[in-house]
Amino acid sequence: QVKFVESGGGLVQPGGSLTLSCAASGSIFNIYPLGWYRQLPGKEREERELVASITQFGSIKLADFAKGRFTISSDSTKTTVYLQMHILQPEDTAVYYCKNLQLGDEAWGQGTQVTVSL
């Protein structure tokens, strides 16, 4: 069974950068396509929004709010996927999650908190 573990969150000042990591275990066919999601404060799990996604072939999609600021990539083993976030703003404050786009709620991990504040 595939498992996703997020890390790298923290407190950052507006305009700063963070790189999140998503460590995935299991078959590559169960890992991809992989998406980074976020749950904004006060929102429910069902309202998590897709931030970025990547396929096993490296095809990338970014949400409009992420374009020009965030990038998504995988390591050479394709078992770790990174979300590099730049020019962070307070509205980016959220818990960030990763999982296969095609899997259901059972695939959610614990997430990693990102707080953008002075």
N, C-alpha and C positions, 0 to 999 in steps of 0.2 A: 504494500500500500504506500502511495506516495505521501510524503510529509514535507511541509514547508515551514522554515524557521526564519523569522525576520530579525534583523539586528542593525545597529548603527544609528538609531534615533538619538535625540538629545535636545538640548536647548541651544538655540543659535540666535544671533541678533539679526534683525532685518538686513537684507543684502548679503547675508552669509551663505555658506554652502554646507551641504551634508551629503554623504554617500551612504545609502542603505544597501544592505546585503540580504539576499534571499537564498538560503541554503536549502536545496531540494534533494530528497533521497528517493530512489526508485528508478524505474525505467524512464529513459528520455522520452519515450512515447507518452508517458503519463505526466511528465513535467511541462511539456509544451503543447499548445501555446501558453506562455506564462504572462500573467498580468500583475502589475502593481496597482493596488487600489488604496483609497483612503476613506476614512470615516471622520467627517468633520464633527466638531463638538456639538452635542445636542441632537445629532442625527442617529437614526437607528441602523442596525446592521443592513437592512434591506436597502438603505439609501447610500451605501458605499459607492463611491464613484471610481471609475476606471481612470487611472492616471496615464499608464503606458503599458504596452504589451510587446512581446517579442516572440517570434516563432523559432523553431530549432534551426531554421535556415537563416536566421538573422533579420527577418523582415520586421520592421518596427512601426508602431503606431503610437502617437502621442495625443493626449487630450489637448484641446485648444489652449487651456490655461497653462499647459506644460511646455508648449512649443517655444523654443528659444531659450528656455531656462533649464529644462530637465532632459536627461538622456538615459537610455536603458541599454544595457549590454550584458553579455554573459562571458564567463571565463572559458578557457580552452576546453575544460571538461564538460562544459554546458550544465554543470550541476549547481552553479552559483550565478545568480542574476543580480546585477547592480542597478540601482536607481540613483543617478547622480543629479543632485538638485542644487541649482545656483540661483542667486538673486532671490532668496527666500523672503517671503512676506508674511505678516501675521496671519493672513487668510489661508496660508498653507499649513497652519497648525492643525494637526490631525493625528490619528493613529493610522499608520501605513501597514498594509497587508499585501501578501503575494500569494497567488495560487494559479493553478491551471484554469484558464478561462472556461473550460468545458466541464469542470467539476463543480459539484454543489457545495452546500454549506458545510458538509463534513470535512472539507479540505482546508477550511480556514485555520490559520495558526493564531498565535497570541498577538501578533502585530508588534510594531515598535512605535513609540510615541515621538512625534516631532513637535517641538514647541518653538515658535518664532516670536521672540519678544526681546525688548530692551532689558 
